Amino acid sequence: MNIAQKRSVLVETFGAQEGAALRAKQAILVIAGIALLAVCAKIKVPVPGSPVAMGLGTFAVLTVGAAYGPRLGLATIMGYMILGMIGFDIFQSSTADLNGIEYMMGSTGGYLVGYIIATVLMGTLARMGWDRSAPKMAGAMLLGNVVLYVPGLIWLGMLYGWNKPILEWGLTPFLVGDAIKLALAAMVLPAVWKLVGRARG
């Protein structure tokens, strides 16, 4: 844990480092992170050979967690959840008519819990430096996806019954898209760290 505490996450490499200016920076980052999560949740990209489009919501969740660290990442994802809970149409499949608590208690409820766990996990792994190399970042993304899917699948099983094709509904259709997002994140964040290193040098 001491090693993890000595590592900076990406958002700590620029801007204010203490006092009121730091608090202002963190507030701006939380607002920007929530906006990013909301926008990405609504974006779907077709995947050749797959009947299911790739949503960018999970990519945003895991990336924000890694870039922000566990505490700021948690504040951001909780802010996102609170806005969704009070009725803002910011979740992937929410609509003007289906949102808020009603939506959160539906089939995606477990995945939303997974978002929170995955954000904290990614932030913790980033504190340990996992976001600075492609292989470790790929491993972090894989773990992030696991902790995201587990509560999602458990929730589906509890909601609809374990005799239903839970894996076919909530996991297998998304594996191709997740593999693409994993590879993308494994390249992007380590590349940003290299740019930071060059700027400092």
Biotite code that builds the C-alpha atoms (Angstrom):
import biotite.structure as struc

atoms = struc.array([
    struc.Atom([0.000, 0.000, 0.000], chain_id="A", res_id=1, res_name="MET", atom_name="CA", element="C"),
    struc.Atom([2.917, 2.365, 0.671], chain_id="A", res_id=2, res_name="ASN", atom_name="CA", element="C"),
    struc.Atom([4.076, 1.840, -2.890], chain_id="A", res_id=3, res_name="ILE", atom_name="CA", element="C"),
    struc.Atom([0.611, 2.678, -4.169], chain_id="A", res_id=4, res_name="ALA", atom_name="CA", element="C"),
    struc.Atom([0.509, 5.909, -2.183], chain_id="A", res_id=5, res_name="GLN", atom_name="CA", element="C"),
    struc.Atom([3.744, 7.129, -3.766], chain_id="A", res_id=6, res_name="LYS", atom_name="CA", element="C"),
    struc.Atom([2.338, 6.868, -7.292], chain_id="A", res_id=7, res_name="ARG", atom_name="CA", element="C"),
    struc.Atom([0.569, 9.771, -8.933], chain_id="A", res_id=8, res_name="SER", atom_name="CA", element="C"),
    struc.Atom([-2.444, 9.304, -11.167], chain_id="A", res_id=9, res_name="VAL", atom_name="CA", element="C"),
    struc.Atom([-2.760, 11.241, -14.404], chain_id="A", res_id=10, res_name="LEU", atom_name="CA", element="C"),
    struc.Atom([-4.886, 14.123, -13.128], chain_id="A", res_id=11, res_name="VAL", atom_name="CA", element="C"),
    struc.Atom([-2.323, 14.831, -10.416], chain_id="A", res_id=12, res_name="GLU", atom_name="CA", element="C"),
    struc.Atom([0.388, 15.602, -12.969], chain_id="A", res_id=13, res_name="THR", atom_name="CA", element="C"),
    struc.Atom([-1.022, 19.005, -13.931], chain_id="A", res_id=14, res_name="PHE", atom_name="CA", element="C"),
    struc.Atom([-2.610, 22.037, -12.321], chain_id="A", res_id=15, res_name="GLY", atom_name="CA", element="C"),
    struc.Atom([-2.855, 22.990, -8.668], chain_id="A", res_id=16, res_name="ALA", atom_name="CA", element="C"),
    struc.Atom([-1.461, 20.624, -6.055], chain_id="A", res_id=17, res_name="GLN", atom_name="CA", element="C"),
    struc.Atom([-2.768, 22.122, -2.815], chain_id="A", res_id=18, res_name="GLU", atom_name="CA", element="C"),
    struc.Atom([-5.191, 24.504, -1.154], chain_id="A", res_id=19, res_name="GLY", atom_name="CA", element="C"),
    struc.Atom([-8.306, 26.080, -2.604], chain_id="A", res_id=20, res_name="ALA", atom_name="CA", element="C"),
    struc.Atom([-6.944, 25.864, -6.140], chain_id="A", res_id=21, res_name="ALA", atom_name="CA", element="C"),
    struc.Atom([-6.648, 22.081, -5.779], chain_id="A", res_id=22, res_name="LEU", atom_name="CA", element="C"),
    struc.Atom([-10.234, 21.846, -4.540], chain_id="A", res_id=23, res_name="ARG", atom_name="CA", element="C"),
    struc.Atom([-11.393, 23.912, -7.507], chain_id="A", res_id=24, res_name="ALA", atom_name="CA", element="C"),
    struc.Atom([-9.475, 21.673, -9.899], chain_id="A", res_id=25, res_name="LYS", atom_name="CA", element="C"),
    struc.Atom([-10.998, 18.573, -8.343], chain_id="A", res_id=26, res_name="GLN", atom_name="CA", element="C"),
    struc.Atom([-14.508, 20.031, -8.606], chain_id="A", res_id=27, res_name="ALA", atom_name="CA", element="C"),
    struc.Atom([-13.946, 20.808, -12.291], chain_id="A", res_id=28, res_name="ILE", atom_name="CA", element="C"),
    struc.Atom([-12.607, 17.298, -12.863], chain_id="A", res_id=29, res_name="LEU", atom_name="CA", element="C"),
    struc.Atom([-15.649, 15.727, -11.205], chain_id="A", res_id=30, res_name="VAL", atom_name="CA", element="C"),
    struc.Atom([-18.014, 17.785, -13.365], chain_id="A", res_id=31, res_name="ILE", atom_name="CA", element="C"),
    struc.Atom([-16.008, 16.994, -16.503], chain_id="A", res_id=32, res_name="ALA", atom_name="CA", element="C"),
    struc.Atom([-15.899, 13.303, -15.584], chain_id="A", res_id=33, res_name="GLY", atom_name="CA", element="C"),
    struc.Atom([-19.662, 13.138, -15.070], chain_id="A", res_id=34, res_name="ILE", atom_name="CA", element="C"),
    struc.Atom([-20.197, 14.855, -18.420], chain_id="A", res_id=35, res_name="ALA", atom_name="CA", element="C"),
    struc.Atom([-17.843, 12.382, -20.106], chain_id="A", res_id=36, res_name="LEU", atom_name="CA", element="C"),
    struc.Atom([-19.623, 9.420, -18.541], chain_id="A", res_id=37, res_name="LEU", atom_name="CA", element="C"),
    struc.Atom([-23.023, 10.763, -19.606], chain_id="A", res_id=38, res_name="ALA", atom_name="CA", element="C"),
    struc.Atom([-21.951, 11.397, -23.202], chain_id="A", res_id=39, res_name="VAL", atom_name="CA", element="C"),
    struc.Atom([-20.108, 8.099, -23.611], chain_id="A", res_id=40, res_name="CYS", atom_name="CA", element="C"),
    struc.Atom([-23.046, 6.165, -22.153], chain_id="A", res_id=41, res_name="ALA", atom_name="CA", element="C"),
    struc.Atom([-25.126, 7.214, -25.149], chain_id="A", res_id=42, res_name="LYS", atom_name="CA", element="C"),
    struc.Atom([-22.510, 6.416, -27.802], chain_id="A", res_id=43, res_name="ILE", atom_name="CA", element="C"),
    struc.Atom([-22.674, 3.055, -29.548], chain_id="A", res_id=44, res_name="LYS", atom_name="CA", element="C"),
    struc.Atom([-20.205, 1.971, -32.228], chain_id="A", res_id=45, res_name="VAL", atom_name="CA", element="C"),
    struc.Atom([-20.994, -0.940, -34.599], chain_id="A", res_id=46, res_name="PRO", atom_name="CA", element="C"),
    struc.Atom([-18.580, -3.870, -34.305], chain_id="A", res_id=47, res_name="VAL", atom_name="CA", element="C"),
    struc.Atom([-17.966, -5.765, -37.575], chain_id="A", res_id=48, res_name="PRO", atom_name="CA", element="C"),
    struc.Atom([-19.032, -9.377, -37.191], chain_id="A", res_id=49, res_name="GLY", atom_name="CA", element="C"),
    struc.Atom([-20.953, -8.743, -33.982], chain_id="A", res_id=50, res_name="SER", atom_name="CA", element="C"),
    struc.Atom([-24.728, -8.190, -33.710], chain_id="A", res_id=51, res_name="PRO", atom_name="CA", element="C"),
    struc.Atom([-24.202, -5.995, -30.641], chain_id="A", res_id=52, res_name="VAL", atom_name="CA", element="C"),
    struc.Atom([-22.841, -2.456, -30.956], chain_id="A", res_id=53, res_name="ALA", atom_name="CA", element="C"),
    struc.Atom([-19.969, -1.459, -28.682], chain_id="A", res_id=54, res_name="MET", atom_name="CA", element="C"),
    struc.Atom([-21.044, 0.990, -26.003], chain_id="A", res_id=55, res_name="GLY", atom_name="CA", element="C"),
    struc.Atom([-18.459, 3.441, -24.717], chain_id="A", res_id=56, res_name="LEU", atom_name="CA", element="C"),
    struc.Atom([-19.946, 3.744, -21.239], chain_id="A", res_id=57, res_name="GLY", atom_name="CA", element="C"),
    struc.Atom([-17.814, 1.041, -19.628], chain_id="A", res_id=58, res_name="THR", atom_name="CA", element="C"),
    struc.Atom([-14.710, 2.363, -21.388], chain_id="A", res_id=59, res_name="PHE", atom_name="CA", element="C"),
    struc.Atom([-15.360, 5.802, -19.879], chain_id="A", res_id=60, res_name="ALA", atom_name="CA", element="C"),
    struc.Atom([-15.977, 4.361, -16.414], chain_id="A", res_id=61, res_name="VAL", atom_name="CA", element="C"),
    struc.Atom([-12.744, 2.352, -16.367], chain_id="A", res_id=62, res_name="LEU", atom_name="CA", element="C"),
    struc.Atom([-10.675, 5.136, -17.919], chain_id="A", res_id=63, res_name="THR", atom_name="CA", element="C"),
    struc.Atom([-11.962, 7.785, -15.520], chain_id="A", res_id=64, res_name="VAL", atom_name="CA", element="C"),
    struc.Atom([-11.193, 5.461, -12.627], chain_id="A", res_id=65, res_name="GLY", atom_name="CA", element="C"),
    struc.Atom([-7.610, 4.977, -13.812], chain_id="A", res_id=66, res_name="ALA", atom_name="CA", element="C"),
    struc.Atom([-7.007, 8.640, -14.634], chain_id="A", res_id=67, res_name="ALA", atom_name="CA", element="C"),
    struc.Atom([-8.626, 10.047, -11.486], chain_id="A", res_id=68, res_name="TYR", atom_name="CA", element="C"),
    struc.Atom([-7.524, 7.590, -8.822], chain_id="A", res_id=69, res_name="GLY", atom_name="CA", element="C"),
    struc.Atom([-9.776, 5.836, -6.297], chain_id="A", res_id=70, res_name="PRO", atom_name="CA", element="C"),
    struc.Atom([-11.035, 8.824, -4.292], chain_id="A", res_id=71, res_name="ARG", atom_name="CA", element="C"),
    struc.Atom([-11.721, 11.328, -7.054], chain_id="A", res_id=72, res_name="LEU", atom_name="CA", element="C"),
    struc.Atom([-12.947, 8.512, -9.278], chain_id="A", res_id=73, res_name="GLY", atom_name="CA", element="C"),
    struc.Atom([-15.402, 7.428, -6.585], chain_id="A", res_id=74, res_name="LEU", atom_name="CA", element="C"),
    struc.Atom([-16.643, 10.998, -6.121], chain_id="A", res_id=75, res_name="ALA", atom_name="CA", element="C"),
    struc.Atom([-17.176, 11.259, -9.873], chain_id="A", res_id=76, res_name="THR", atom_name="CA", element="C"),
    struc.Atom([-19.019, 7.970, -10.345], chain_id="A", res_id=77, res_name="ILE", atom_name="CA", element="C"),
    struc.Atom([-21.196, 8.657, -7.290], chain_id="A", res_id=78, res_name="MET", atom_name="CA", element="C"),
    struc.Atom([-22.054, 12.097, -8.671], chain_id="A", res_id=79, res_name="GLY", atom_name="CA", element="C"),
    struc.Atom([-23.024, 10.398, -11.933], chain_id="A", res_id=80, res_name="TYR", atom_name="CA", element="C"),
    struc.Atom([-25.185, 7.875, -10.082], chain_id="A", res_id=81, res_name="MET", atom_name="CA", element="C"),
    struc.Atom([-26.908, 10.564, -8.018], chain_id="A", res_id=82, res_name="ILE", atom_name="CA", element="C"),
    struc.Atom([-27.799, 12.571, -11.125], chain_id="A", res_id=83, res_name="LEU", atom_name="CA", element="C"),
    struc.Atom([-29.154, 9.418, -12.744], chain_id="A", res_id=84, res_name="GLY", atom_name="CA", element="C"),
    struc.Atom([-31.080, 8.535, -9.593], chain_id="A", res_id=85, res_name="MET", atom_name="CA", element="C"),
    struc.Atom([-32.912, 11.870, -9.515], chain_id="A", res_id=86, res_name="ILE", atom_name="CA", element="C"),
    struc.Atom([-34.060, 11.425, -13.076], chain_id="A", res_id=87, res_name="GLY", atom_name="CA", element="C"),
    struc.Atom([-31.492, 12.725, -15.546], chain_id="A", res_id=88, res_name="PHE", atom_name="CA", element="C"),
    struc.Atom([-31.362, 10.653, -18.738], chain_id="A", res_id=89, res_name="ASP", atom_name="CA", element="C"),
    struc.Atom([-27.648, 9.847, -18.542], chain_id="A", res_id=90, res_name="ILE", atom_name="CA", element="C"),
    struc.Atom([-27.503, 6.049, -18.438], chain_id="A", res_id=91, res_name="PHE", atom_name="CA", element="C"),
    struc.Atom([-26.889, 3.898, -21.492], chain_id="A", res_id=92, res_name="GLN", atom_name="CA", element="C"),
    struc.Atom([-30.450, 2.674, -21.982], chain_id="A", res_id=93, res_name="SER", atom_name="CA", element="C"),
    struc.Atom([-32.377, 5.205, -19.933], chain_id="A", res_id=94, res_name="SER", atom_name="CA", element="C"),
    struc.Atom([-34.953, 7.384, -21.672], chain_id="A", res_id=95, res_name="THR", atom_name="CA", element="C"),
    struc.Atom([-37.084, 10.404, -20.875], chain_id="A", res_id=96, res_name="ALA", atom_name="CA", element="C"),
    struc.Atom([-39.793, 7.987, -19.710], chain_id="A", res_id=97, res_name="ASP", atom_name="CA", element="C"),
    struc.Atom([-37.630, 5.324, -18.053], chain_id="A", res_id=98, res_name="LEU", atom_name="CA", element="C"),
    struc.Atom([-35.019, 6.777, -15.725], chain_id="A", res_id=99, res_name="ASN", atom_name="CA", element="C"),
    struc.Atom([-34.186, 7.414, -12.096], chain_id="A", res_id=100, res_name="GLY", atom_name="CA", element="C"),
    struc.Atom([-34.755, 4.757, -9.441], chain_id="A", res_id=101, res_name="ILE", atom_name="CA", element="C"),
    struc.Atom([-37.088, 2.780, -11.719], chain_id="A", res_id=102, res_name="GLU", atom_name="CA", element="C"),
    struc.Atom([-34.348, 2.382, -14.315], chain_id="A", res_id=103, res_name="TYR", atom_name="CA", element="C"),
    struc.Atom([-31.632, 1.682, -11.739], chain_id="A", res_id=104, res_name="MET", atom_name="CA", element="C"),
    struc.Atom([-33.665, -1.150, -10.226], chain_id="A", res_id=105, res_name="MET", atom_name="CA", element="C"),
    struc.Atom([-34.153, -2.771, -13.632], chain_id="A", res_id=106, res_name="GLY", atom_name="CA", element="C"),
    struc.Atom([-31.940, -5.188, -15.536], chain_id="A", res_id=107, res_name="SER", atom_name="CA", element="C"),
    struc.Atom([-28.902, -2.890, -15.535], chain_id="A", res_id=108, res_name="THR", atom_name="CA", element="C"),
    struc.Atom([-28.931, -2.279, -11.783], chain_id="A", res_id=109, res_name="GLY", atom_name="CA", element="C"),
    struc.Atom([-26.161, -4.767, -11.049], chain_id="A", res_id=110, res_name="GLY", atom_name="CA", element="C"),
    struc.Atom([-23.924, -3.278, -13.720], chain_id="A", res_id=111, res_name="TYR", atom_name="CA", element="C"),
    struc.Atom([-24.317, 0.159, -12.149], chain_id="A", res_id=112, res_name="LEU", atom_name="CA", element="C"),
    struc.Atom([-23.056, -1.293, -8.868], chain_id="A", res_id=113, res_name="VAL", atom_name="CA", element="C"),
    struc.Atom([-20.227, -2.830, -10.879], chain_id="A", res_id=114, res_name="GLY", atom_name="CA", element="C"),
    struc.Atom([-19.403, 0.630, -12.268], chain_id="A", res_id=115, res_name="TYR", atom_name="CA", element="C"),
    struc.Atom([-18.706, 1.884, -8.753], chain_id="A", res_id=116, res_name="ILE", atom_name="CA", element="C"),
    struc.Atom([-16.567, -1.106, -7.771], chain_id="A", res_id=117, res_name="ILE", atom_name="CA", element="C"),
    struc.Atom([-14.661, -1.035, -11.072], chain_id="A", res_id=118, res_name="ALA", atom_name="CA", element="C"),
    struc.Atom([-13.945, 2.692, -10.779], chain_id="A", res_id=119, res_name="THR", atom_name="CA", element="C"),
    struc.Atom([-12.375, 2.269, -7.346], chain_id="A", res_id=120, res_name="VAL", atom_name="CA", element="C"),
    struc.Atom([-10.431, -0.799, -8.469], chain_id="A", res_id=121, res_name="LEU", atom_name="CA", element="C"),
    struc.Atom([-9.040, 0.976, -11.536], chain_id="A", res_id=122, res_name="MET", atom_name="CA", element="C"),
    struc.Atom([-8.054, 3.976, -9.430], chain_id="A", res_id=123, res_name="GLY", atom_name="CA", element="C"),
    struc.Atom([-6.302, 1.733, -6.921], chain_id="A", res_id=124, res_name="THR", atom_name="CA", element="C"),
    struc.Atom([-4.407, -0.117, -9.643], chain_id="A", res_id=125, res_name="LEU", atom_name="CA", element="C"),
    struc.Atom([-3.418, 3.211, -11.208], chain_id="A", res_id=126, res_name="ALA", atom_name="CA", element="C"),
    struc.Atom([-1.998, 4.237, -7.825], chain_id="A", res_id=127, res_name="ARG", atom_name="CA", element="C"),
    struc.Atom([0.174, 1.152, -8.107], chain_id="A", res_id=128, res_name="MET", atom_name="CA", element="C"),
    struc.Atom([1.369, 2.207, -11.554], chain_id="A", res_id=129, res_name="GLY", atom_name="CA", element="C"),
    struc.Atom([-0.605, -0.305, -13.605], chain_id="A", res_id=130, res_name="TRP", atom_name="CA", element="C"),
    struc.Atom([-1.698, 2.415, -16.038], chain_id="A", res_id=131, res_name="ASP", atom_name="CA", element="C"),
    struc.Atom([1.883, 3.156, -17.090], chain_id="A", res_id=132, res_name="ARG", atom_name="CA", element="C"),
    struc.Atom([2.543, 0.061, -19.176], chain_id="A", res_id=133, res_name="SER", atom_name="CA", element="C"),
    struc.Atom([0.407, -1.584, -21.841], chain_id="A", res_id=134, res_name="ALA", atom_name="CA", element="C"),
    struc.Atom([0.471, -5.138, -20.382], chain_id="A", res_id=135, res_name="PRO", atom_name="CA", element="C"),
    struc.Atom([-0.443, -3.980, -16.868], chain_id="A", res_id=136, res_name="LYS", atom_name="CA", element="C"),
    struc.Atom([-3.110, -1.628, -18.176], chain_id="A", res_id=137, res_name="MET", atom_name="CA", element="C"),
    struc.Atom([-4.594, -4.495, -20.168], chain_id="A", res_id=138, res_name="ALA", atom_name="CA", element="C"),
    struc.Atom([-4.620, -6.573, -16.985], chain_id="A", res_id=139, res_name="GLY", atom_name="CA", element="C"),
    struc.Atom([-6.249, -3.731, -15.060], chain_id="A", res_id=140, res_name="ALA", atom_name="CA", element="C"),
    struc.Atom([-8.946, -3.370, -17.720], chain_id="A", res_id=141, res_name="MET", atom_name="CA", element="C"),
    struc.Atom([-9.566, -7.123, -17.614], chain_id="A", res_id=142, res_name="LEU", atom_name="CA", element="C"),
    struc.Atom([-9.978, -7.057, -13.832], chain_id="A", res_id=143, res_name="LEU", atom_name="CA", element="C"),
    struc.Atom([-12.161, -3.964, -14.110], chain_id="A", res_id=144, res_name="GLY", atom_name="CA", element="C"),
    struc.Atom([-14.445, -5.751, -16.556], chain_id="A", res_id=145, res_name="ASN", atom_name="CA", element="C"),
    struc.Atom([-14.655, -8.787, -14.279], chain_id="A", res_id=146, res_name="VAL", atom_name="CA", element="C"),
    struc.Atom([-15.761, -6.794, -11.224], chain_id="A", res_id=147, res_name="VAL", atom_name="CA", element="C"),
    struc.Atom([-18.178, -4.875, -13.438], chain_id="A", res_id=148, res_name="LEU", atom_name="CA", element="C"),
    struc.Atom([-19.826, -7.976, -14.872], chain_id="A", res_id=149, res_name="TYR", atom_name="CA", element="C"),
    struc.Atom([-20.047, -10.073, -11.713], chain_id="A", res_id=150, res_name="VAL", atom_name="CA", element="C"),
    struc.Atom([-22.661, -7.951, -9.882], chain_id="A", res_id=151, res_name="PRO", atom_name="CA", element="C"),
    struc.Atom([-24.411, -7.349, -13.206], chain_id="A", res_id=152, res_name="GLY", atom_name="CA", element="C"),
    struc.Atom([-24.848, -11.059, -13.874], chain_id="A", res_id=153, res_name="LEU", atom_name="CA", element="C"),
    struc.Atom([-25.793, -11.822, -10.272], chain_id="A", res_id=154, res_name="ILE", atom_name="CA", element="C"),
    struc.Atom([-28.464, -9.119, -10.434], chain_id="A", res_id=155, res_name="TRP", atom_name="CA", element="C"),
    struc.Atom([-29.852, -10.534, -13.690], chain_id="A", res_id=156, res_name="LEU", atom_name="CA", element="C"),
    struc.Atom([-30.002, -13.994, -12.150], chain_id="A", res_id=157, res_name="GLY", atom_name="CA", element="C"),
    struc.Atom([-31.820, -12.725, -9.077], chain_id="A", res_id=158, res_name="MET", atom_name="CA", element="C"),
    struc.Atom([-34.171, -10.607, -11.140], chain_id="A", res_id=159, res_name="LEU", atom_name="CA", element="C"),
    struc.Atom([-35.171, -13.101, -13.814], chain_id="A", res_id=160, res_name="TYR", atom_name="CA", element="C"),
    struc.Atom([-34.189, -16.472, -12.365], chain_id="A", res_id=161, res_name="GLY", atom_name="CA", element="C"),
    struc.Atom([-31.116, -18.651, -12.787], chain_id="A", res_id=162, res_name="TRP", atom_name="CA", element="C"),
    struc.Atom([-32.950, -20.907, -15.232], chain_id="A", res_id=163, res_name="ASN", atom_name="CA", element="C"),
    struc.Atom([-32.735, -18.120, -17.810], chain_id="A", res_id=164, res_name="LYS", atom_name="CA", element="C"),
    struc.Atom([-29.792, -17.734, -20.245], chain_id="A", res_id=165, res_name="PRO", atom_name="CA", element="C"),
    struc.Atom([-28.102, -15.111, -18.070], chain_id="A", res_id=166, res_name="ILE", atom_name="CA", element="C"),
    struc.Atom([-24.683, -15.328, -19.727], chain_id="A", res_id=167, res_name="LEU", atom_name="CA", element="C"),
    struc.Atom([-26.234, -15.052, -23.178], chain_id="A", res_id=168, res_name="GLU", atom_name="CA", element="C"),
    struc.Atom([-28.151, -11.953, -22.078], chain_id="A", res_id=169, res_name="TRP", atom_name="CA", element="C"),
    struc.Atom([-25.544, -10.168, -20.027], chain_id="A", res_id=170, res_name="GLY", atom_name="CA", element="C"),
    struc.Atom([-22.045, -11.274, -21.026], chain_id="A", res_id=171, res_name="LEU", atom_name="CA", element="C"),
    struc.Atom([-21.272, -13.055, -24.277], chain_id="A", res_id=172, res_name="THR", atom_name="CA", element="C"),
    struc.Atom([-22.767, -10.449, -26.656], chain_id="A", res_id=173, res_name="PRO", atom_name="CA", element="C"),
    struc.Atom([-20.409, -7.808, -25.280], chain_id="A", res_id=174, res_name="PHE", atom_name="CA", element="C"),
    struc.Atom([-17.107, -9.714, -25.256], chain_id="A", res_id=175, res_name="LEU", atom_name="CA", element="C"),
    struc.Atom([-15.939, -8.560, -28.695], chain_id="A", res_id=176, res_name="VAL", atom_name="CA", element="C"),
    struc.Atom([-16.554, -4.908, -27.879], chain_id="A", res_id=177, res_name="GLY", atom_name="CA", element="C"),
    struc.Atom([-14.888, -5.285, -24.493], chain_id="A", res_id=178, res_name="ASP", atom_name="CA", element="C"),
    struc.Atom([-11.798, -6.795, -26.093], chain_id="A", res_id=179, res_name="ALA", atom_name="CA", element="C"),
    struc.Atom([-11.539, -3.783, -28.399], chain_id="A", res_id=180, res_name="ILE", atom_name="CA", element="C"),
    struc.Atom([-11.949, -1.350, -25.501], chain_id="A", res_id=181, res_name="LYS", atom_name="CA", element="C"),
    struc.Atom([-9.360, -3.247, -23.468], chain_id="A", res_id=182, res_name="LEU", atom_name="CA", element="C"),
    struc.Atom([-6.824, -2.985, -26.276], chain_id="A", res_id=183, res_name="ALA", atom_name="CA", element="C"),
    struc.Atom([-7.610, 0.710, -26.781], chain_id="A", res_id=184, res_name="LEU", atom_name="CA", element="C"),
    struc.Atom([-7.157, 1.586, -23.105], chain_id="A", res_id=185, res_name="ALA", atom_name="CA", element="C"),
    struc.Atom([-3.985, -0.489, -22.928], chain_id="A", res_id=186, res_name="ALA", atom_name="CA", element="C"),
    struc.Atom([-2.514, 1.750, -25.633], chain_id="A", res_id=187, res_name="MET", atom_name="CA", element="C"),
    struc.Atom([-3.966, 5.151, -24.713], chain_id="A", res_id=188, res_name="VAL", atom_name="CA", element="C"),
    struc.Atom([-3.159, 5.621, -21.020], chain_id="A", res_id=189, res_name="LEU", atom_name="CA", element="C"),
    struc.Atom([0.471, 4.383, -21.174], chain_id="A", res_id=190, res_name="PRO", atom_name="CA", element="C"),
    struc.Atom([0.945, 6.644, -24.230], chain_id="A", res_id=191, res_name="ALA", atom_name="CA", element="C"),
    struc.Atom([-0.333, 9.635, -22.250], chain_id="A", res_id=192, res_name="VAL", atom_name="CA", element="C"),
    struc.Atom([2.106, 8.804, -19.450], chain_id="A", res_id=193, res_name="TRP", atom_name="CA", element="C"),
    struc.Atom([4.950, 8.815, -21.966], chain_id="A", res_id=194, res_name="LYS", atom_name="CA", element="C"),
    struc.Atom([3.893, 12.270, -23.112], chain_id="A", res_id=195, res_name="LEU", atom_name="CA", element="C"),
    struc.Atom([3.811, 13.429, -19.493], chain_id="A", res_id=196, res_name="VAL", atom_name="CA", element="C"),
    struc.Atom([7.323, 12.077, -18.987], chain_id="A", res_id=197, res_name="GLY", atom_name="CA", element="C"),
    struc.Atom([8.589, 13.888, -22.061], chain_id="A", res_id=198, res_name="ARG", atom_name="CA", element="C"),
    struc.Atom([6.945, 17.147, -20.972], chain_id="A", res_id=199, res_name="ALA", atom_name="CA", element="C"),
    struc.Atom([8.576, 16.899, -17.578], chain_id="A", res_id=200, res_name="ARG", atom_name="CA", element="C"),
    struc.Atom([11.914, 16.045, -19.118], chain_id="A", res_id=201, res_name="GLY", atom_name="CA", element="C"),
])
